[in-house]
């Protein structure tokens, strides 16, 4: 993976975290709503499977929490964690950060 692909993934991750943070109090944030946001508002070219991959990564990294509920059908929603908020606010270093020596 080259530096441009890594930068694109980091931008998608940042957009997802920012969207979830802004919307989680207003409505359930689902994978479909995240994908719609990426395509229609952030104007990021990606497929639903690419968005799902980034969501799964953010969940496994502890930046998103996943909740599965029943409301006339199974609904999986996401919320940002405190670590995810700190990362967005610049309070923790980004992934793969190394100090200059």
Secondary structure, DSSP 8 states (H G I E B T S, - for coil): --HHHHHHHHHHHHHHHHHHHHHTTTS---HHHHHHHHHHTS-----HHHHHHHHHHHHHTTSEEEEEEESSSEEEEEEE-HHHHHHHHTSS--TT-----
